[in-house]
Amino acid sequence: MKHKYLIALLAFYLFSFRVEAQQTPAFRGIYIDSFDDILGNTVKEDSLLQYASDSSFNYLALYDLHTINFSNSTQVNRLASFIRKARETYGISGIGAVGESYSTFANKIAPYNSSRTNANEKFSVFNLEFEFWTASSVNPGGYYCTQYLQPNGCACDSSGGFKFFIENMHKIDSLATVQELHQKHT
């Protein structure tokens, strides 16, 4: 009798695991450029979210967050409302903040997340976008060179860009750990 019970319990466990694994949706994300032109416009927000939902996207990476004034409660509440609507109304579970440096996440995104009491209003991913391999950006006179590499004592070339990227990635990873953002995707 004990063996039958053990076999039944094992079969139930394996079946439950298989069903759970089958129900886990595949990760499917989309980058949203010019998000600052969408935020606060209900028609554009709903159109974007409906498209993402209809296309089975479960992750949005939001660009142009640097244009949001995180000291302005109206703008912050619009952002929170958008993120909550994406999750609760459209079923989009992952919302990522895209930035070019650690300072964006440390000074804007993490404090925003910490200020929200509703988990559905928080970013779930910190996404560093820094194309250190793009010569026109990292070479002398390029955007990354003047904005990030020179001020941080990095060479204005791809190796200096990579150094900056890795240093920022480590800092952002630590910040994400504090924010409890590490998620397991299958």
Residue pairs with C-beta under 8 A, 6 or more apart in sequence:
21 186
24 186
25 56
25 58
26 186
27 58
27 59
27 94
27 185
27 186
28 56
28 57
28 58
28 59
29 57
29 58
29 59
29 60
29 61
29 94
29 96
30 52
30 55
30 57
30 59
30 60
30 61
31 61
31 63
31 98
32 38
32 48
32 60
32 61
32 62
32 63
33 63
33 64
34 63
34 64
35 62
35 63
35 64
35 65
36 64
36 65
36 67
36 68
37 44
37 64
38 44
38 45
38 48
39 45
39 68
39 75
39 78
39 79
39 82
40 75
40 78
45 82
45 85
49 85
49 86
49 89
49 90
49 92
50 90
52 60
52 86
52 90
52 92
53 90
53 91
53 92
57 92
58 91
58 92
58 93
58 94
59 92
59 93
59 94
59 95
59 96
59 125
60 86
60 92
60 94
60 95
60 96
61 96
61 98
61 125
61 127
62 95
62 96
62 97
62 98
63 98
63 129
65 97
65 98
65 99
65 104
65 108
65 109
66 99
66 100
66 104
66 108
68 75
68 76
68 79
68 108
69 75
70 76
70 108
70 111
70 112
76 112
76 115
79 112
80 116
80 118
80 121
81 121
83 95
83 120
83 121
83 122
83 123
84 118
84 120
84 121
86 92
86 95
87 93
87 95
87 120
88 120
93 124
94 124
94 125
94 183
95 122
95 123
95 124
95 125
96 123
96 124
96 125
96 126
96 127
97 104
97 105
97 109
97 123
97 125
97 126
97 127
98 127
98 128
98 129
99 105
99 108
99 109
99 126
99 127
99 128
99 129
100 128
100 129
100 130
100 144
100 147
100 148
101 128
101 130
101 148
101 168
102 167
102 168
102 171
102 172
102 175
105 126
105 172
105 175
106 171
106 175
109 123
109 126
110 175
110 178
110 179
112 122
112 123
113 122
113 123
113 179
114 179
116 122
123 181
124 181
124 183
125 181
125 183
126 172
126 175
126 176
126 179
126 181
128 165
128 168
128 169
128 172
130 144
130 148
130 161
130 164
130 165
130 168
131 137
131 144
131 161
132 138
132 144
132 158
132 161
132 162
132 164
132 165
133 158
133 161
134 142
134 144
135 142
135 158
136 142
137 143
137 144
137 145
137 161
138 144
138 145
138 149
138 156
138 157
138 158
138 160
138 161
139 145
139 156
139 157
140 156
142 156
144 161
144 164
145 156
148 154
148 164
149 155
149 156
149 160
149 161
149 164
150 156
152 164
152 167
154 160
154 161
154 163
154 164
155 163
176 182
